[in-house]
Amino acid sequence: MGGMDTAYDIRKSRANDVPAMAALLTELGYPTSPEQLTARLANFANVDGATLVCEHGGEVVGLIGLTRHPFYELDGFGTEVSVLVVTAARRGRGIGRALLDAAEAWAGERGSGLVWLASSQRRQDAHRFYERAEYRTTGLRYTKAIIP
């Protein structure tokens, strides 16, 4: 675990980032080819969201995906963090926190009063990371696969 590493750039993803982004998703435990990710990203064409990457030394080392949603139960909007991953070799250097800060700024600029995310129960390190970033557990997520 190194110290804060500031020689990186957070920006919107580009088409040529897709292979590195697919590798990050695979590292996170979701095997993804560049072709699959290209198709998935096309699904976001009409969604109010953003895909941000962290570039360090010419290499994409982190990714965060955001979607802005209206609420039924509250006034206004919120932003969901759909995915956040930093390559294992670069964790502990402030990259994840910088991506989360960029996400919060993106959400705030668009009037989102709340940012939320889901994290697998097995990702204890991620839970500690989110708690240090002042995220709180507020409920449980239930899922059911309806298409085999």
C-alpha positions in Angstrom: 0.0 0.0 0.0 1.8 3.1 -1.2 1.0 6.7 -0.4 -1.1 9.1 -2.3 -0.3 9.0 -6.0 -1.2 12.2 -7.8 0.2 11.7 -11.3 -3.0 10.6 -12.8 -5.8 12.0 -14.9 -9.6 11.4 -14.4 -11.6 11.8 -17.6 -14.5 10.5 -19.6 -13.8 7.2 -21.2 -13.0 7.0 -24.9 -13.4 4.1 -27.4 -9.7 3.3 -27.3 -10.0 2.7 -23.5 -12.4 -0.3 -24.0 -9.7 -3.0 -23.9 -8.3 -1.7 -20.6 -11.8 -1.2 -19.2 -12.7 -4.8 -20.1 -9.6 -6.0 -18.4 -10.5 -4.1 -15.2 -14.0 -5.6 -15.2 -12.5 -9.0 -15.7 -10.1 -8.4 -12.8 -13.1 -7.4 -10.7 -14.6 -10.8 -11.3 -16.8 -10.1 -14.3 -15.1 -11.7 -17.3 -15.7 -9.2 -20.2 -14.2 -9.0 -23.7 -13.7 -5.6 -25.4 -16.5 -6.6 -27.9 -18.9 -7.3 -25.0 -18.1 -4.0 -23.3 -18.5 -2.1 -26.6 -22.0 -3.5 -26.9 -22.8 -2.8 -23.2 -21.6 0.8 -23.5 -24.0 1.3 -26.5 -26.8 0.5 -24.1 -26.0 3.7 -22.2 -26.3 6.0 -25.3 -29.6 7.4 -24.1 -29.0 7.1 -20.3 -28.1 10.1 -18.1 -24.8 8.8 -17.0 -21.0 8.8 -17.3 -18.1 6.4 -17.5 -15.0 7.9 -16.1 -11.5 6.4 -16.1 -8.3 7.1 -14.3 -5.2 7.2 -16.5 -1.8 6.9 -15.0 1.4 6.8 -17.0 -0.6 6.3 -20.2 -2.4 3.3 -18.8 -6.1 3.1 -17.7 -5.9 1.9 -14.1 -9.4 2.7 -12.8 -13.0 2.9 -13.9 -16.2 4.3 -12.4 -19.7 4.1 -14.0 -22.5 6.4 -13.1 -26.2 6.6 -13.8 -28.5 9.5 -12.7 -32.0 8.4 -11.7 -35.2 10.1 -10.6 -36.8 8.9 -7.4 -40.4 7.8 -6.8 -40.1 8.2 -3.0 -38.1 11.4 -2.9 -38.0 14.7 -4.8 -35.1 15.3 -7.2 -32.5 12.9 -8.5 -29.8 10.5 -7.2 -26.8 9.0 -8.9 -25.9 5.3 -8.7 -22.3 4.1 -8.9 -22.8 1.0 -11.0 -19.1 0.0 -11.0 -15.9 1.1 -9.4 -12.6 -0.7 -9.9 -8.9 0.1 -9.5 -6.4 -2.4 -10.8 -5.0 -4.4 -7.8 -1.4 -3.2 -8.5 -2.5 0.4 -7.9 -4.9 0.1 -5.0 -4.1 2.1 -1.8 -2.8 5.1 -3.7 -5.9 7.4 -3.7 -7.1 6.5 -7.1 -10.4 5.0 -6.0 -11.1 7.9 -3.8 -10.3 10.3 -6.6 -12.7 8.5 -8.9 -15.4 8.6 -6.2 -14.8 12.3 -5.6 -15.1 12.9 -9.4 -18.3 10.9 -9.4 -19.7 13.0 -6.5 -18.8 16.2 -8.3 -20.5 14.9 -11.5 -23.6 14.0 -9.6 -23.7 17.3 -7.7 -23.3 19.3 -10.9 -26.4 17.5 -12.2 -28.5 18.1 -9.1 -28.3 14.7 -7.5 -28.8 14.9 -3.8 -27.7 11.4 -3.1 -25.1 9.0 -4.4 -25.5 5.2 -3.8 -23.9 1.9 -4.7 -24.2 -1.8 -4.0 -21.2 -3.9 -3.0 -21.0 -7.7 -2.8 -20.9 -9.0 0.8 -17.6 -10.7 0.1 -15.8 -7.4 -0.7 -14.8 -6.5 2.8 -11.9 -4.3 1.7 -14.3 -2.3 -0.5 -16.7 -1.9 2.4 -14.0 -0.3 4.5 -13.0 1.9 1.6 -16.6 3.2 1.2 -17.0 3.7 5.0 -13.8 5.8 5.0 -15.4 7.8 2.2 -18.4 8.4 4.5 -20.8 6.1 2.7 -23.2 4.3 5.1 -25.0 1.0 5.0 -28.7 1.8 4.7 -30.3 -1.4 3.6 -29.9 -4.7 1.7 -30.1 -5.4 -2.0 -32.2 -8.4 -3.1 -31.7 -9.8 -6.6 -33.5 -12.5 -8.6 -32.4 -13.7 -12.0 -35.5 -13.8 -14.2 -33.9 -14.8 -17.5 -31.8 -17.9 -17.5 
